[in-house]
């Protein structure tokens, strides 16, 4: 909705995002969380080098890198391809909106 608020395309979108981020920052600064409870006993901390060499850590970071790369490529290439194929901006933006809904809606459903 804010895409064409300024002379520069998408300027309104970025200004709107900046306002949302400022609001989120304010809410987070005012939020007071209870202190964390300890779930483990005291012990020696592992050195960072040892943590970085653990196979589980390497697999987790590699999977996150691949997942983020694929997601970033798909979310960048899809709107560009749709716009290049002549789809109206409203259809392109609706595709991205439904993608976000499909990503996060299943997490809000109760576990079976």
N, CA, C and O atoms as CSV, one atom per row, in Angstrom:
chain,resi,resn,atom,element,x,y,z
A,1,UNK,N,N,0.814,-1.195,0.000
A,1,UNK,CA,C,0.000,0.000,0.000
A,1,UNK,C,C,0.857,1.258,0.000
A,1,UNK,O,O,0.431,2.300,-0.499
A,2,UNK,N,N,2.060,1.169,0.555
A,2,UNK,CA,C,2.906,2.368,0.650
A,2,UNK,C,C,3.907,2.474,-0.490
A,2,UNK,O,O,4.775,3.348,-0.479
A,3,UNK,N,N,3.791,1.598,-1.461
A,3,UNK,CA,C,4.759,1.524,-2.566
A,3,UNK,C,C,4.910,2.843,-3.312
A,3,UNK,O,O,6.025,3.217,-3.676
A,4,UNK,N,N,3.831,3.542,-3.544
A,4,UNK,CA,C,3.876,4.750,-4.374
A,4,UNK,C,C,3.617,6.025,-3.571
A,4,UNK,O,O,3.065,6.984,-4.111
A,5,UNK,N,N,3.997,6.055,-2.312
A,5,UNK,CA,C,3.761,7.247,-1.494
A,5,UNK,C,C,4.727,8.382,-1.807
A,5,UNK,O,O,4.420,9.541,-1.529
A,6,UNK,N,N,5.875,8.077,-2.371
A,6,UNK,CA,C,6.846,9.112,-2.704
A,6,UNK,C,C,7.095,9.167,-4.194
A,6,UNK,O,O,6.531,8.395,-4.969
A,7,UNK,N,N,7.957,10.101,-4.580
A,7,UNK,CA,C,8.317,10.213,-5.990
A,7,UNK,C,C,9.169,9.033,-6.448
A,7,UNK,O,O,9.117,8.629,-7.609
A,8,UNK,N,N,9.946,8.494,-5.530
A,8,UNK,CA,C,10.819,7.364,-5.836
A,8,UNK,C,C,10.043,6.074,-5.583
A,8,UNK,O,O,9.445,5.924,-4.517
A,9,UNK,N,N,10.035,5.130,-6.543
A,9,UNK,CA,C,9.313,3.870,-6.323
A,9,UNK,C,C,9.811,3.151,-5.073
A,9,UNK,O,O,11.016,3.048,-4.844
A,10,UNK,N,N,8.894,2.665,-4.286
A,10,UNK,CA,C,9.152,1.903,-3.063
A,10,UNK,C,C,9.713,2.737,-1.919
A,10,UNK,O,O,10.024,2.176,-0.869
A,11,UNK,N,N,9.855,4.033,-2.071
A,11,UNK,CA,C,10.349,4.867,-0.973
A,11,UNK,C,C,9.407,4.758,0.217
A,11,UNK,O,O,9.856,4.620,1.355
A,12,UNK,N,N,8.115,4.817,-0.036
A,12,UNK,CA,C,7.141,4.691,1.044
A,12,UNK,C,C,7.238,3.365,1.756
A,12,UNK,O,O,7.034,3.295,2.968
A,13,UNK,N,N,7.551,2.299,1.017
A,13,UNK,CA,C,7.698,0.976,1.628
A,13,UNK,C,C,8.850,0.962,2.617
A,13,UNK,O,O,8.722,0.425,3.717
A,14,UNK,N,N,9.973,1.550,2.230
A,14,UNK,CA,C,11.133,1.556,3.116
A,14,UNK,C,C,10.916,2.469,4.317
A,14,UNK,O,O,11.368,2.158,5.418
A,15,UNK,N,N,10.236,3.582,4.119
A,15,UNK,CA,C,9.917,4.462,5.247
A,15,UNK,C,C,8.958,3.752,6.202
A,15,UNK,O,O,9.107,3.836,7.421
A,16,UNK,N,N,7.970,3.052,5.635
A,16,UNK,CA,C,7.048,2.282,6.469
A,16,UNK,C,C,7.753,1.188,7.255
A,16,UNK,O,O,7.458,0.971,8.430
A,17,UNK,N,N,8.687,0.496,6.604
A,17,UNK,CA,C,9.468,-0.529,7.310
A,17,UNK,C,C,10.294,0.082,8.428
A,17,UNK,O,O,10.365,-0.477,9.522
A,18,UNK,N,N,10.916,1.217,8.168
A,18,UNK,CA,C,11.710,1.883,9.200
A,18,UNK,C,C,10.836,2.235,10.397
A,18,UNK,O,O,11.269,2.095,11.541
A,19,UNK,N,N,9.612,2.691,10.148
A,19,UNK,CA,C,8.692,3.018,11.240
A,19,UNK,C,C,8.311,1.754,12.016
A,19,UNK,O,O,8.266,1.771,13.246
A,20,UNK,N,N,8.037,0.666,11.303
A,20,UNK,CA,C,7.716,-0.591,11.981
A,20,UNK,C,C,8.890,-1.094,12.824
A,20,UNK,O,O,8.692,-1.569,13.942
A,21,UNK,N,N,10.104,-0.991,12.293
A,21,UNK,CA,C,11.279,-1.433,13.041
A,21,UNK,C,C,11.481,-0.568,14.282
A,21,UNK,O,O,11.846,-1.081,15.340
A,22,UNK,N,N,11.248,0.736,14.161
A,22,UNK,CA,C,11.376,1.624,15.315
A,22,UNK,C,C,10.337,1.267,16.373
A,22,UNK,O,O,10.643,1.263,17.566
A,23,UNK,N,N,9.116,0.968,15.946
A,23,UNK,CA,C,8.073,0.559,16.880
A,23,UNK,C,C,8.452,-0.748,17.565
A,23,UNK,O,O,8.289,-0.885,18.777
A,24,UNK,N,N,8.958,-1.714,16.791
A,24,UNK,CA,C,9.370,-2.997,17.368
A,24,UNK,C,C,10.505,-2.796,18.369
A,24,UNK,O,O,10.529,-3.435,19.420
A,25,UNK,N,N,11.443,-1.911,18.045
A,25,UNK,CA,C,12.543,-1.628,18.967
A,25,UNK,C,C,12.013,-1.030,20.263
A,25,UNK,O,O,12.463,-1.404,21.346
A,26,UNK,N,N,11.072,-0.116,20.165
A,26,UNK,CA,C,10.484,0.497,21.357
A,26,UNK,C,C,9.781,-0.553,22.214
A,26,UNK,O,O,9.944,-0.573,23.434
A,27,UNK,N,N,9.002,-1.419,21.579
A,27,UNK,CA,C,8.301,-2.471,22.322
A,27,UNK,C,C,9.308,-3.390,23.006
A,27,UNK,O,O,9.120,-3.754,24.167
A,28,UNK,N,N,10.362,-3.766,22.309
A,28,UNK,CA,C,11.371,-4.652,22.899
A,28,UNK,C,C,12.112,-3.981,24.041
A,28,UNK,O,O,12.454,-4.636,25.026
A,29,UNK,N,N,12.363,-2.689,23.923
A,29,UNK,CA,C,13.054,-1.969,25.002
A,29,UNK,C,C,12.177,-1.871,26.252
A,29,UNK,O,O,12.693,-1.850,27.370
A,30,UNK,N,N,10.864,-1.813,26.069
A,30,UNK,CA,C,9.955,-1.688,27.199
A,30,UNK,C,C,9.527,-3.028,27.781
A,30,UNK,O,O,8.913,-3.076,28.846
A,31,UNK,N,N,9.846,-4.112,27.090
A,31,UNK,CA,C,9.464,-5.441,27.561
A,31,UNK,C,C,10.407,-5.902,28.648
A,31,UNK,O,O,11.626,-5.879,28.483
A,32,UNK,N,N,9.830,-6.324,29.769
A,32,UNK,CA,C,10.643,-6.839,30.873
A,32,UNK,C,C,10.347,-8.327,31.032
A,32,UNK,O,O,9.230,-8.720,31.369
A,33,UNK,N,N,11.351,-9.132,30.788
A,33,UNK,CA,C,11.210,-10.578,30.885
A,33,UNK,C,C,11.674,-11.051,32.247
A,33,UNK,O,O,12.561,-10.437,32.839
A,34,UNK,N,N,11.097,-12.125,32.757
A,34,UNK,CA,C,11.585,-12.667,34.027
A,34,UNK,C,C,12.984,-13.244,33.835
A,34,UNK,O,O,13.351,-13.636,32.727
A,35,UNK,N,N,13.761,-13.296,34.909
A,35,UNK,CA,C,15.110,-13.854,34.763
A,35,UNK,C,C,15.060,-15.319,34.327
A,35,UNK,O,O,14.148,-16.060,34.694
A,36,UNK,N,N,16.037,-15.710,33.556
A,36,UNK,CA,C,16.100,-17.084,33.060
A,36,UNK,C,C,16.415,-18.036,34.201
A,36,UNK,O,O,17.196,-17.712,35.095
A,37,UNK,N,N,15.805,-19.203,34.165
A,37,UNK,CA,C,16.098,-20.207,35.176
A,37,UNK,C,C,17.203,-21.118,34.662
A,37,UNK,O,O,17.354,-21.318,33.457
A,38,UNK,N,N,17.960,-21.657,35.580
A,38,UNK,CA,C,19.043,-22.555,35.193
A,38,UNK,C,C,18.475,-23.940,34.903
A,38,UNK,O,O,17.700,-24.488,35.687
A,39,UNK,N,N,18.870,-24.488,33.771
A,39,UNK,CA,C,18.414,-25.826,33.412
A,39,UNK,C,C,19.551,-26.835,33.435
A,39,UNK,O,O,19.358,-28.009,33.120
A,40,UNK,N,N,20.735,-26.372,33.809
A,40,UNK,CA,C,21.883,-27.275,33.858
A,40,UNK,C,C,22.775,-26.861,35.016
A,40,UNK,O,O,22.684,-25.748,35.533
A,41,UNK,N,N,23.630,-27.779,35.403
A,41,UNK,CA,C,24.540,-27.498,36.499
A,41,UNK,C,C,25.732,-26.686,36.038
A,41,UNK,O,O,25.946,-26.478,34.844
A,42,UNK,N,N,26.486,-26.241,36.992
A,42,UNK,CA,C,27.704,-25.492,36.682
A,42,UNK,C,C,28.741,-26.447,36.101
A,42,UNK,O,O,28.761,-27.633,36.431
A,43,UNK,N,N,29.571,-25.939,35.264
A,43,UNK,CA,C,30.628,-26.741,34.668
A,43,UNK,C,C,31.540,-25.861,33.847
A,43,UNK,O,O,31.320,-24.658,33.705
A,44,UNK,N,N,32.563,-26.485,33.312
A,44,UNK,CA,C,33.503,-25.737,32.485
A,44,UNK,C,C,32.886,-25.480,31.111
A,44,UNK,O,O,32.283,-26.373,30.516
A,45,UNK,N,N,33.039,-24.281,30.625
A,45,UNK,CA,C,32.546,-23.934,29.295
A,45,UNK,C,C,33.494,-24.509,28.249
A,45,UNK,O,O,34.708,-24.535,28.448
A,46,UNK,N,N,32.937,-24.962,27.149
A,46,UNK,CA,C,33.766,-25.469,26.057
A,46,UNK,C,C,34.401,-24.303,25.317
A,46,UNK,O,O,33.766,-23.265,25.136
A,47,UNK,N,N,35.636,-24.461,24.891
A,47,UNK,CA,C,36.256,-23.422,24.069
A,47,UNK,C,C,35.528,-23.322,22.722
A,47,UNK,O,O,35.018,-24.318,22.209
A,48,UNK,N,N,35.486,-22.130,22.167
A,48,UNK,CA,C,34.777,-21.903,20.919
A,48,UNK,C,C,35.313,-22.790,19.799
A,48,UNK,O,O,34.536,-23.304,18.994
A,49,UNK,N,N,36.616,-22.974,19.739
A,49,UNK,CA,C,37.204,-23.822,18.699
A,49,UNK,C,C,36.688,-25.247,18.749
A,49,UNK,O,O,36.461,-25.862,17.707
A,50,UNK,N,N,36.500,-25.777,19.947
A,50,UNK,CA,C,35.989,-27.143,20.087
A,50,UNK,C,C,34.524,-27.214,19.656
A,50,UNK,O,O,34.103,-28.190,19.036
A,51,UNK,N,N,33.759,-26.190,19.983
A,51,UNK,CA,C,32.354,-26.148,19.563
A,51,UNK,C,C,32.269,-26.109,18.038
A,51,UNK,O,O,31.467,-26.823,17.436
A,52,UNK,N,N,33.104,-25.271,17.419
A,52,UNK,CA,C,33.072,-25.116,15.967
A,52,UNK,C,C,33.472,-26.389,15.234
A,52,UNK,O,O,33.089,-26.568,14.078
A,53,UNK,N,N,34.228,-27.274,15.868
A,53,UNK,CA,C,34.671,-28.513,15.224
A,53,UNK,C,C,33.714,-29.681,15.438
A,53,UNK,O,O,33.929,-30.753,14.874
A,54,UNK,N,N,32.670,-29.504,16.232
A,54,UNK,CA,C,31.734,-30.599,16.481
A,54,UNK,C,C,30.909,-30.876,15.224
A,54,UNK,O,O,30.407,-29.946,14.593
A,55,UNK,N,N,30.768,-32.159,14.858
A,55,UNK,CA,C,30.018,-32.498,13.639
A,55,UNK,C,C,28.583,-31.966,13.652
A,55,UNK,O,O,28.093,-31.506,12.620
A,56,UNK,N,N,27.909,-32.020,14.786
A,56,UNK,CA,C,26.532,-31.526,14.862
A,56,UNK,C,C,26.449,-30.041,14.560
A,56,UNK,O,O,25.516,-29.588,13.896
A,57,UNK,N,N,27.419,-29.285,15.044
A,57,UNK,CA,C,27.449,-27.846,14.788
A,57,UNK,C,C,27.689,-27.571,13.308
A,57,UNK,O,O,27.043,-26.707,12.716
A,58,UNK,N,N,28.617,-28.305,12.719
A,58,UNK,CA,C,28.940,-28.113,11.300
A,58,UNK,C,C,27.730,-28.444,10.424
A,58,UNK,O,O,27.435,-27.714,9.479
A,59,UNK,N,N,27.029,-29.540,10.731
A,59,UNK,CA,C,25.836,-29.914,9.964
A,59,UNK,C,C,24.752,-28.853,10.124
A,59,UNK,O,O,24.108,-28.473,9.146
A,60,UNK,N,N,24.547,-28.378,11.338
A,60,UNK,CA,C,23.498,-27.383,11.582
A,60,UNK,C,C,23.784,-26.079,10.834
A,60,UNK,O,O,22.886,-25.515,10.209
A,61,UNK,N,N,25.013,-25.604,10.893
A,61,UNK,CA,C,25.364,-24.358,10.213
A,61,UNK,C,C,25.295,-24.543,8.696
A,61,UNK,O,O,24.822,-23.656,7.986
A,62,UNK,N,N,25.759,-25.680,8.202
A,62,UNK,CA,C,25.694,-25.940,6.758
A,62,UNK,C,C,24.247,-25.994,6.276
A,62,UNK,O,O,23.920,-25.424,5.235
A,63,UNK,N,N,23.381,-26.672,7.022
A,63,UNK,CA,C,21.971,-26.754,6.642
A,63,UNK,C,C,21.326,-25.374,6.666
A,63,UNK,O,O,20.532,-25.048,5.784
A,64,UNK,N,N,21.656,-24.569,7.655
A,64,UNK,CA,C,21.107,-23.210,7.728
A,64,UNK,C,C,21.584,-22.372,6.544
A,64,UNK,O,O,20.809,-21.597,5.984
A,65,UNK,N,N,22.844,-22.519,6.163
A,65,UNK,CA,C,23.378,-21.759,5.026
A,65,UNK,C,C,22.688,-22.157,3.726
A,65,UNK,O,O,22.313,-21.293,2.932
A,66,UNK,N,N,22.521,-23.451,3.506
A,66,UNK,CA,C,21.870,-23.920,2.286
A,66,UNK,C,C,20.403,-23.479,2.272
A,66,UNK,O,O,19.909,-22.992,1.256
A,67,UNK,N,N,19.716,-23.651,3.391
A,67,UNK,CA,C,18.316,-23.254,3.477
A,67,UNK,C,C,18.131,-21.767,3.234
A,67,UNK,O,O,17.231,-21.370,2.494
A,68,UNK,N,N,18.964,-20.944,3.841
A,68,UNK,CA,C,18.850,-19.501,3.642
A,68,UNK,C,C,19.171,-19.135,2.195
A,68,UNK,O,O,18.508,-18.278,1.610
A,69,UNK,N,N,20.175,-19.773,1.621
A,69,UNK,CA,C,20.540,-19.482,0.231
A,69,UNK,C,C,19.426,-19.826,-0.734
A,69,UNK,O,O,19.118,-19.045,-1.635
A,70,UNK,N,N,18.816,-20.998,-0.553
A,70,UNK,CA,C,17.714,-21.408,-1.427
A,70,UNK,C,C,16.523,-20.475,-1.245
A,70,UNK,O,O,15.913,-20.050,-2.227
A,71,UNK,N,N,16.188,-20.154,0.000
A,71,UNK,CA,C,15.063,-19.265,0.266
A,71,UNK,C,C,15.312,-17.889,-0.335
A,71,UNK,O,O,14.418,-17.312,-0.954
A,72,UNK,N,N,16.506,-17.365,-0.159
A,72,UNK,CA,C,16.836,-16.046,-0.681
A,72,UNK,C,C,16.772,-16.037,-2.203
A,72,UNK,O,O,16.254,-15.090,-2.795
A,73,UNK,N,N,17.291,-17.077,-2.839
A,73,UNK,CA,C,17.252,-17.163,-4.296
A,73,UNK,C,C,15.812,-17.244,-4.794
A,73,UNK,O,O,15.439,-16.543,-5.735
A,74,UNK,N,N,15.007,-18.090,-4.170
A,74,UNK,CA,C,13.618,-18.245,-4.609
A,74,UNK,C,C,12.812,-16.969,-4.385
A,74,UNK,O,O,12.004,-16.587,-5.231
A,75,UNK,N,N,13.027,-16.319,-3.262
A,75,UNK,CA,C,12.246,-15.128,-2.951
A,75,UNK,C,C,12.724,-13.916,-3.753
A,75,UNK,O,O,12.001,-12.924,-3.852
A,76,UNK,N,N,13.907,-13.977,-4.315
A,76,UNK,CA,C,14.381,-12.897,-5.185
A,76,UNK,C,C,14.027,-13.189,-6.634
A,76,UNK,O,O,13.571,-12.305,-7.358
A,77,UNK,N,N,14.237,-14.428,-7.056
A,77,UNK,CA,C,14.024,-14.779,-8.461
A,77,UNK,C,C,12.542,-14.820,-8.834
A,77,UNK,O,O,12.177,-14.442,-9.948
A,78,UNK,N,N,11.694,-15.269,-7.926
A,78,UNK,CA,C,10.269,-15.400,-8.258
A,78,UNK,C,C,9.636,-14.060,-8.625
A,78,UNK,O,O,9.007,-13.962,-9.679
A,79,UNK,N,N,9.780,-13.015,-7.787
A,79,UNK,CA,C,9.168,-11.739,-8.177
A,79,UNK,C,C,9.771,-11.162,-9.456
A,79,UNK,O,O,9.055,-10.569,-10.263
A,80,UNK,N,N,11.072,-11.328,-9.649
A,80,UNK,CA,C,11.704,-10.816,-10.865
A,80,UNK,C,C,11.188,-11.543,-12.093
A,80,UNK,O,O,10.915,-10.918,-13.118
A,81,UNK,N,N,11.052,-12.868,-11.998
A,81,UNK,CA,C,10.554,-13.646,-13.126
A,81,UNK,C,C,9.095,-13.306,-13.414
A,81,UNK,O,O,8.699,-13.196,-14.574
A,82,UNK,N,N,8.307,-13.143,-12.377
A,82,UNK,CA,C,6.901,-12.798,-12.588
A,82,UNK,C,C,6.767,-11.419,-13.227
A,82,UNK,O,O,5.971,-11.235,-14.148
A,83,UNK,N,N,7.538,-10.457,-12.745
A,83,UNK,CA,C,7.492,-9.114,-13.330
A,83,UNK,C,C,7.982,-9.159,-14.775
A,83,UNK,O,O,7.419,-8.495,-15.645
A,84,UNK,N,N,9.027,-9.937,-15.028
A,84,UNK,CA,C,9.541,-10.068,-16.386
A,84,UNK,C,C,8.561,-10.735,-17.331
A,84,UNK,O,O,8.579,-10.478,-18.535
A,85,UNK,N,N,7.698,-11.599,-16.786
A,85,UNK,CA,C,6.697,-12.280,-17.613
A,85,UNK,C,C,5.454,-11.413,-17.816
A,85,UNK,O,O,4.504,-11.826,-18.481
A,86,UNK,N,N,5.468,-10.209,-17.242
A,86,UNK,CA,C,4.363,-9.287,-17.472
A,86,UNK,C,C,3.258,-9.308,-16.439
A,86,UNK,O,O,2.213,-8.690,-16.643
A,87,UNK,N,N,3.465,-10.009,-15.327
A,87,UNK,CA,C,2.445,-10.010,-14.278
A,87,UNK,C,C,2.380,-8.641,-13.605
A,87,UNK,O,O,3.401,-7.970,-13.459
A,88,UNK,N,N,1.198,-8.236,-13.203
A,88,UNK,CA,C,1.018,-6.958,-12.520
A,88,UNK,C,C,1.651,-7.034,-11.135
A,88,UNK,O,O,1.741,-8.109,-10.543
A,89,UNK,N,N,2.084,-5.894,-10.628
A,89,UNK,CA,C,2.751,-5.858,-9.322
A,89,UNK,C,C,1.868,-6.440,-8.225
A,89,UNK,O,O,2.376,-7.088,-7.310
A,90,UNK,N,N,0.551,-6.222,-8.298
A,90,UNK,CA,C,-0.347,-6.765,-7.271
A,90,UNK,C,C,-0.293,-8.289,-7.236
A,90,UNK,O,O,-0.367,-8.878,-6.157
A,91,UNK,N,N,-0.166,-8.935,-8.382
A,91,UNK,CA,C,-0.068,-10.398,-8.420
A,91,UNK,C,C,1.268,-10.869,-7.865
A,91,UNK,O,O,1.341,-11.880,-7.167
A,92,UNK,N,N,2.314,-10.132,-8.180
A,92,UNK,CA,C,3.646,-10.485,-7.665
A,92,UNK,C,C,3.654,-10.376,-6.147
A,92,UNK,O,O,4.117,-11.285,-5.458
A,93,UNK,N,N,3.144,-9.269,-5.629
A,93,UNK,CA,C,3.159,-9.076,-4.181
A,93,UNK,C,C,2.255,-10.088,-3.485
A,93,UNK,O,O,2.574,-10.534,-2.383
A,94,UNK,N,N,1.132,-10.460,-4.103
A,94,UNK,CA,C,0.249,-11.449,-3.495
A,94,UNK,C,C,0.939,-12.816,-3.426
A,94,UNK,O,O,0.737,-13.564,-2.470
A,95,UNK,N,N,1.737,-13.135,-4.417
A,95,UNK,CA,C,2.484,-14.396,-4.390
A,95,UNK,C,C,3.419,-14.444,-3.191
A,95,UNK,O,O,3.486,-15.455,-2.493
A,96,UNK,N,N,4.133,-13.366,-2.952
A,96,UNK,CA,C,5.048,-13.310,-1.813
A,96,UNK,C,C,4.266,-13.338,-0.503
A,96,UNK,O,O,4.686,-13.995,0.450
A,97,UNK,N,N,3.148,-12.642,-0.443
A,97,UNK,CA,C,2.340,-12.633,0.785
A,97,UNK,C,C,1.846,-14.039,1.119
A,97,UNK,O,O,1.907,-14.460,2.275
A,98,UNK,N,N,1.357,-14.768,0.112
A,98,UNK,CA,C,0.878,-16.120,0.379
A,98,UNK,C,C,2.026,-17.060,0.733
A,98,UNK,O,O,1.844,-18.012,1.492
A,99,UNK,N,N,3.194,-16.794,0.186
A,99,UNK,CA,C,4.365,-17.590,0.559
A,99,UNK,C,C,4.664,-17.417,2.044
A,99,UNK,O,O,4.926,-18.395,2.743
A,100,UNK,N,N,4.627,-16.184,2.523
A,100,UNK,CA,C,4.888,-15.918,3.946
A,100,UNK,C,C,3.816,-16.573,4.816
A,100,UNK,O,O,4.134,-17.149,5.856
A,101,UNK,N,N,2.558,-16.492,4.404
A,101,UNK,CA,C,1.484,-17.154,5.154
A,101,UNK,C,C,1.741,-18.659,5.213
A,101,UNK,O,O,1.604,-19.271,6.272
A,102,UNK,N,N,2.109,-19.253,4.086
A,102,UNK,CA,C,2.358,-20.698,4.055
A,102,UNK,C,C,3.554,-21.090,4.916
A,102,UNK,O,O,3.598,-22.198,5.449
A,103,UNK,N,N,4.516,-20.192,5.052
A,103,UNK,CA,C,5.685,-20.496,5.892
A,103,UNK,C,C,5.328,-20.490,7.373
A,103,UNK,O,O,5.769,-21.366,8.118
A,104,UNK,N,N,4.541,-19.521,7.805
A,104,UNK,CA,C,4.349,-19.325,9.237
A,104,UNK,C,C,3.019,-19.830,9.771
A,104,UNK,O,O,2.927,-20.109,10.967
A,105,UNK,N,N,1.990,-19.962,8.957
A,105,UNK,CA,C,0.701,-20.412,9.454
A,105,UNK,C,C,0.745,-21.813,10.061
A,105,UNK,O,O,0.156,-22.021,11.121
A,106,UNK,N,N,1.416,-22.783,9.436
A,106,UNK,CA,C,1.436,-24.125,10.029
A,106,UNK,C,C,2.008,-24.146,11.453
A,106,UNK,O,O,1.637,-25.011,12.247
A,107,UNK,N,N,2.887,-23.228,11.783
A,107,UNK,CA,C,3.448,-23.193,13.135
A,107,UNK,C,C,2.421,-22.746,14.152
A,107,UNK,O,O,2.565,-23.039,15.339
A,108,UNK,N,N,1.389,-22.044,13.720
A,108,UNK,CA,C,0.382,-21.585,14.664
A,108,UNK,C,C,-0.691,-22.634,14.935
A,108,UNK,O,O,-1.522,-22.458,15.827
A,109,UNK,N,N,-0.676,-23.720,14.173
A,109,UNK,CA,C,-1.657,-24.778,14.380
A,109,UNK,C,C,-1.256,-25.638,15.573
A,109,UNK,O,O,-0.064,-25.814,15.829
A,110,UNK,N,N,-2.228,-26.178,16.305
A,110,UNK,CA,C,-1.866,-27.034,17.435
A,110,UNK,C,C,-1.250,-28.352,16.955
A,110,UNK,O,O,-1.597,-28.856,15.887
A,111,UNK,N,N,-0.354,-28.891,17.739
A,111,UNK,CA,C,0.290,-30.171,17.406
A,111,UNK,C,C,-0.728,-31.295,17.479
A,111,UNK,O,O,-1.618,-31.288,18.330
A,112,UNK,N,N,-0.590,-32.249,16.589
A,112,UNK,CA,C,-1.523,-33.388,16.557
A,112,UNK,C,C,-0.999,-34.489,17.435
A,112,UNK,O,O,-1.630,-35.540,17.551
